Amino acid sequence: MKAYHWSLFHSHSAPPTMAPCPQDFSPKEWAIIRKCRTPRQVQEFLRNLPYNWEKETLRTFRQVARHGSAHCLEAALAAATIMEQHGYPPVLLDLESKDNLDHVLFLYRQHGHWGTVAKSRDAGLHGRKPVFRSIRDLVMSYVEPYVDFTGRITGYGVTDLNKLVPRCNWRLSERNIWVVERALIHMPHKKIKTSTARFRRALKRYLNFKKRFPHRQATYYRNRHQWL
């Protein structure tokens, strides 16, 4: 499979959908957008939201702002909607796992380097600073933090939300937008092979940590300086 390049986000046969105008947002939504002008500010906004534990929701930014909570895909869609208003393409990164519990992040580029904005139940799976020369390097920064009782990264994919087929109102719909989840599942993914010995070490460390501190999030990773 070919590597992902920024130009791919502008080469799909389907024309991009139009970003909303300021007047399309409610005053509350626009206040969030005005306050969150950078990836770091969006990350802080998402970090301060309670995690959405409901299993049967896939909410847009409009619904996230209304309900005041988000799971990882909802957070990625909210980040894409907010950052699009500040000139960033609405691009998502999907991390595949062997336990079929994918993690979805907003992907952005600054000064030729890649970063992410994300929300997770695990601190190590939040966003990354734009310090990575390639998307693969960025993905590799999640390998060890992804390891928990069942998780292990097996691949990744990238998509431009503007070019989803079939299209949907992924920014402001009042309904659950399951079409986005299906599109992420079925889009091409680039496989990642990681060391089994490295995985076993990470798993052993995680299990030992959770045995000692069952209610704490693991934050002992060496790459914390790269976290957003």
Contacts in CASP RR format, 6 or more apart in sequence:
PFRMAT RR
TARGET T0000
AUTHOR 0000-0000-0000
METHOD contacts of the structure
MODEL  1
MKAYHWSLFHSHSAPPTMAPCPQDFSPKEWAIIRKCRTPRQVQEFLRNLP
YNWEKETLRTFRQVARHGSAHCLEAALAAATIMEQHGYPPVLLDLESKDN
LDHVLFLYRQHGHWGTVAKSRDAGLHGRKPVFRSIRDLVMSYVEPYVDFT
GRITGYGVTDLNKLVPRCNWRLSERNIWVVERALIHMPHKKIKTSTARFR
RALKRYLNFKKRFPHRQATYYRNRHQWL
1 188 0 8 1.000
1 189 0 8 1.000
1 190 0 8 1.000
1 191 0 8 1.000
3 134 0 8 1.000
3 135 0 8 1.000
3 136 0 8 1.000
3 190 0 8 1.000
4 135 0 8 1.000
4 157 0 8 1.000
4 158 0 8 1.000
4 190 0 8 1.000
6 109 0 8 1.000
8 158 0 8 1.000
9 89 0 8 1.000
9 91 0 8 1.000
9 158 0 8 1.000
9 160 0 8 1.000
9 163 0 8 1.000
10 160 0 8 1.000
12 160 0 8 1.000
12 163 0 8 1.000
14 163 0 8 1.000
14 165 0 8 1.000
14 167 0 8 1.000
16 160 0 8 1.000
16 162 0 8 1.000
16 163 0 8 1.000
17 162 0 8 1.000
17 167 0 8 1.000
19 84 0 8 1.000
19 85 0 8 1.000
19 171 0 8 1.000
20 85 0 8 1.000
20 171 0 8 1.000
20 172 0 8 1.000
22 30 0 8 1.000
22 85 0 8 1.000
24 172 0 8 1.000
25 33 0 8 1.000
25 172 0 8 1.000
26 62 0 8 1.000
26 65 0 8 1.000
28 65 0 8 1.000
29 61 0 8 1.000
29 62 0 8 1.000
29 65 0 8 1.000
32 45 0 8 1.000
32 65 0 8 1.000
32 82 0 8 1.000
33 82 0 8 1.000
33 85 0 8 1.000
33 86 0 8 1.000
35 41 0 8 1.000
35 45 0 8 1.000
36 42 0 8 1.000
36 44 0 8 1.000
36 45 0 8 1.000
36 82 0 8 1.000
37 86 0 8 1.000
38 86 0 8 1.000
39 79 0 8 1.000
39 83 0 8 1.000
39 106 0 8 1.000
39 108 0 8 1.000
39 110 0 8 1.000
39 115 0 8 1.000
39 117 0 8 1.000
39 130 0 8 1.000
39 228 0 8 1.000
40 228 0 8 1.000
42 78 0 8 1.000
42 79 0 8 1.000
42 82 0 8 1.000
42 83 0 8 1.000
42 106 0 8 1.000
42 117 0 8 1.000
43 117 0 8 1.000
43 118 0 8 1.000
43 126 0 8 1.000
43 127 0 8 1.000
43 228 0 8 1.000
45 82 0 8 1.000
46 70 0 8 1.000
46 75 0 8 1.000
46 78 0 8 1.000
46 79 0 8 1.000
46 117 0 8 1.000
46 118 0 8 1.000
46 119 0 8 1.000
46 126 0 8 1.000
47 119 0 8 1.000
47 126 0 8 1.000
49 64 0 8 1.000
49 68 0 8 1.000
49 69 0 8 1.000
49 70 0 8 1.000
49 75 0 8 1.000
49 119 0 8 1.000
50 68 0 8 1.000
50 69 0 8 1.000
51 69 0 8 1.000
51 70 0 8 1.000
51 71 0 8 1.000
51 119 0 8 1.000
51 121 0 8 1.000
52 59 0 8 1.000
52 67 0 8 1.000
52 69 0 8 1.000
52 70 0 8 1.000
52 71 0 8 1.000
52 74 0 8 1.000
53 71 0 8 1.000
54 71 0 8 1.000
56 176 0 8 1.000
57 63 0 8 1.000
57 71 0 8 1.000
57 74 0 8 1.000
57 176 0 8 1.000
58 73 0 8 1.000
58 74 0 8 1.000
58 176 0 8 1.000
58 177 0 8 1.000
58 178 0 8 1.000
58 180 0 8 1.000
58 181 0 8 1.000
59 67 0 8 1.000
59 70 0 8 1.000
59 74 0 8 1.000
59 77 0 8 1.000
59 176 0 8 1.000
59 177 0 8 1.000
60 74 0 8 1.000
60 77 0 8 1.000
60 78 0 8 1.000
60 81 0 8 1.000
60 169 0 8 1.000
60 170 0 8 1.000
60 171 0 8 1.000
60 172 0 8 1.000
60 173 0 8 1.000
60 174 0 8 1.000
60 177 0 8 1.000
61 77 0 8 1.000
61 78 0 8 1.000
61 81 0 8 1.000
61 82 0 8 1.000
61 171 0 8 1.000
61 172 0 8 1.000
62 171 0 8 1.000
62 172 0 8 1.000
62 173 0 8 1.000
62 174 0 8 1.000
63 74 0 8 1.000
63 173 0 8 1.000
63 174 0 8 1.000
64 70 0 8 1.000
64 74 0 8 1.000
64 75 0 8 1.000
64 77 0 8 1.000
64 78 0 8 1.000
65 78 0 8 1.000
70 78 0 8 1.000
70 119 0 8 1.000
71 119 0 8 1.000
72 103 0 8 1.000
72 104 0 8 1.000
72 105 0 8 1.000
72 118 0 8 1.000
72 119 0 8 1.000
72 120 0 8 1.000
72 125 0 8 1.000
73 104 0 8 1.000
73 180 0 8 1.000
73 181 0 8 1.000
73 184 0 8 1.000
74 119 0 8 1.000
75 106 0 8 1.000
75 117 0 8 1.000
75 118 0 8 1.000
75 119 0 8 1.000
76 92 0 8 1.000
76 104 0 8 1.000
76 105 0 8 1.000
76 106 0 8 1.000
76 117 0 8 1.000
76 118 0 8 1.000
76 119 0 8 1.000
77 92 0 8 1.000
77 161 0 8 1.000
77 170 0 8 1.000
77 171 0 8 1.000
77 177 0 8 1.000
77 180 0 8 1.000
79 106 0 8 1.000
79 117 0 8 1.000
79 118 0 8 1.000
80 88 0 8 1.000
80 90 0 8 1.000
80 91 0 8 1.000
80 92 0 8 1.000
80 106 0 8 1.000
80 161 0 8 1.000
80 170 0 8 1.000
80 171 0 8 1.000
81 90 0 8 1.000
81 170 0 8 1.000
81 171 0 8 1.000
81 172 0 8 1.000
83 90 0 8 1.000
83 106 0 8 1.000
83 108 0 8 1.000
83 117 0 8 1.000
84 90 0 8 1.000
84 171 0 8 1.000
88 108 0 8 1.000
89 160 0 8 1.000
89 162 0 8 1.000
90 106 0 8 1.000
90 160 0 8 1.000
90 161 0 8 1.000
90 162 0 8 1.000
91 106 0 8 1.000
91 107 0 8 1.000
91 108 0 8 1.000
91 158 0 8 1.000
91 159 0 8 1.000
91 160 0 8 1.000
91 161 0 8 1.000
92 104 0 8 1.000
92 105 0 8 1.000
92 106 0 8 1.000
92 107 0 8 1.000
92 158 0 8 1.000
92 159 0 8 1.000
92 161 0 8 1.000
92 184 0 8 1.000
93 104 0 8 1.000
93 105 0 8 1.000
93 106 0 8 1.000
93 107 0 8 1.000
93 116 0 8 1.000
93 135 0 8 1.000
93 138 0 8 1.000
93 139 0 8 1.000
93 156 0 8 1.000
93 157 0 8 1.000
93 158 0 8 1.000
94 102 0 8 1.000
94 103 0 8 1.000
94 104 0 8 1.000
94 156 0 8 1.000
94 157 0 8 1.000
94 158 0 8 1.000
94 159 0 8 1.000
94 184 0 8 1.000
94 187 0 8 1.000
94 189 0 8 1.000
95 102 0 8 1.000
95 103 0 8 1.000
95 104 0 8 1.000
95 105 0 8 1.000
95 139 0 8 1.000
95 142 0 8 1.000
95 146 0 8 1.000
95 153 0 8 1.000
95 155 0 8 1.000
95 156 0 8 1.000
96 102 0 8 1.000
96 153 0 8 1.000
96 154 0 8 1.000
96 155 0 8 1.000
96 156 0 8 1.000
96 157 0 8 1.000
96 189 0 8 1.000
97 103 0 8 1.000
97 146 0 8 1.000
97 150 0 8 1.000
97 151 0 8 1.000
97 152 0 8 1.000
97 153 0 8 1.000
97 154 0 8 1.000
98 150 0 8 1.000
98 151 0 8 1.000
98 152 0 8 1.000
98 154 0 8 1.000
99 150 0 8 1.000
99 151 0 8 1.000
99 152 0 8 1.000
101 150 0 8 1.000
101 151 0 8 1.000
102 184 0 8 1.000
102 185 0 8 1.000
103 118 0 8 1.000
103 120 0 8 1.000
103 125 0 8 1.000
103 142 0 8 1.000
103 146 0 8 1.000
104 118 0 8 1.000
104 184 0 8 1.000
105 116 0 8 1.000
105 117 0 8 1.000
105 118 0 8 1.000
105 127 0 8 1.000
106 116 0 8 1.000
106 117 0 8 1.000
106 118 0 8 1.000
107 114 0 8 1.000
107 115 0 8 1.000
107 116 0 8 1.000
107 135 0 8 1.000
107 138 0 8 1.000
107 158 0 8 1.000
108 114 0 8 1.000
108 115 0 8 1.000
108 116 0 8 1.000
108 117 0 8 1.000
108 130 0 8 1.000
109 115 0 8 1.000
109 130 0 8 1.000
110 130 0 8 1.000
111 130 0 8 1.000
112 130 0 8 1.000
112 133 0 8 1.000
113 130 0 8 1.000
113 131 0 8 1.000
113 132 0 8 1.000
113 133 0 8 1.000
114 128 0 8 1.000
114 130 0 8 1.000
114 132 0 8 1.000
114 133 0 8 1.000
114 134 0 8 1.000
114 135 0 8 1.000
114 137 0 8 1.000
114 138 0 8 1.000
115 127 0 8 1.000
115 128 0 8 1.000
115 129 0 8 1.000
115 130 0 8 1.000
115 131 0 8 1.000
115 132 0 8 1.000
115 138 0 8 1.000
115 228 0 8 1.000
116 127 0 8 1.000
116 128 0 8 1.000
116 138 0 8 1.000
116 228 0 8 1.000
117 127 0 8 1.000
117 228 0 8 1.000
118 125 0 8 1.000
118 126 0 8 1.000
118 127 0 8 1.000
119 126 0 8 1.000
120 126 0 8 1.000
121 217 0 8 1.000
122 145 0 8 1.000
122 148 0 8 1.000
122 217 0 8 1.000
122 218 0 8 1.000
123 145 0 8 1.000
123 217 0 8 1.000
123 218 0 8 1.000
123 219 0 8 1.000
123 227 0 8 1.000
124 142 0 8 1.000
124 145 0 8 1.000
124 217 0 8 1.000
124 218 0 8 1.000
124 219 0 8 1.000
124 221 0 8 1.000
124 227 0 8 1.000
125 142 0 8 1.000
125 145 0 8 1.000
125 146 0 8 1.000
126 227 0 8 1.000
126 228 0 8 1.000
127 227 0 8 1.000
127 228 0 8 1.000
128 138 0 8 1.000
128 141 0 8 1.000
128 226 0 8 1.000
128 227 0 8 1.000
128 228 0 8 1.000
129 226 0 8 1.000
129 227 0 8 1.000
129 228 0 8 1.000
131 226 0 8 1.000
132 138 0 8 1.000
132 141 0 8 1.000
135 156 0 8 1.000
135 158 0 8 1.000
136 156 0 8 1.000
136 190 0 8 1.000
136 192 0 8 1.000
139 153 0 8 1.000
139 155 0 8 1.000
139 156 0 8 1.000
139 192 0 8 1.000
140 192 0 8 1.000
141 223 0 8 1.000
141 226 0 8 1.000
142 153 0 8 1.000
143 153 0 8 1.000
143 192 0 8 1.000
143 194 0 8 1.000
143 198 0 8 1.000
143 202 0 8 1.000
144 198 0 8 1.000
144 202 0 8 1.000
144 221 0 8 1.000
144 223 0 8 1.000
145 218 0 8 1.000
145 221 0 8 1.000
145 223 0 8 1.000
146 152 0 8 1.000
146 153 0 8 1.000
147 199 0 8 1.000
147 202 0 8 1.000
147 203 0 8 1.000
147 206 0 8 1.000
148 206 0 8 1.000
149 206 0 8 1.000
149 207 0 8 1.000
149 210 0 8 1.000
152 194 0 8 1.000
152 199 0 8 1.000
153 192 0 8 1.000
153 194 0 8 1.000
154 191 0 8 1.000
154 192 0 8 1.000
155 189 0 8 1.000
155 190 0 8 1.000
155 191 0 8 1.000
155 192 0 8 1.000
156 189 0 8 1.000
156 190 0 8 1.000
156 192 0 8 1.000
157 187 0 8 1.000
157 188 0 8 1.000
157 189 0 8 1.000
157 190 0 8 1.000
159 183 0 8 1.000
159 184 0 8 1.000
159 187 0 8 1.000
161 170 0 8 1.000
161 180 0 8 1.000
164 170 0 8 1.000
164 179 0 8 1.000
164 180 0 8 1.000
164 183 0 8 1.000
165 183 0 8 1.000
166 179 0 8 1.000
168 177 0 8 1.000
168 179 0 8 1.000
168 180 0 8 1.000
169 177 0 8 1.000
170 177 0 8 1.000
170 180 0 8 1.000
205 220 0 8 1.000
206 218 0 8 1.000
209 216 0 8 1.000
209 218 0 8 1.000
209 220 0 8 1.000
210 218 0 8 1.000
END
